[in-house]
């Protein structure tokens, strides 16, 4: 009887650890995805600056513009370009 309770306690403990691991891993995936998208947005802004610099058009590359371009994708890049024209 004692061995059954010990094995049952181990199984419950392992299940609790797995559940906590999955719970903590989900926000980490969201943060990693946000950082990767921000880097891609920054690269897109750099490409726009390289192409637009002969025409006198540049977008300042800062964390806010990179995150806008990264989170929203192509609509975010268009938003940053429109904001550049308006401001």
Helices and strands as residue ranges (DSSP letters): H 2-52, G 53-55, H 63-72, H 74-86
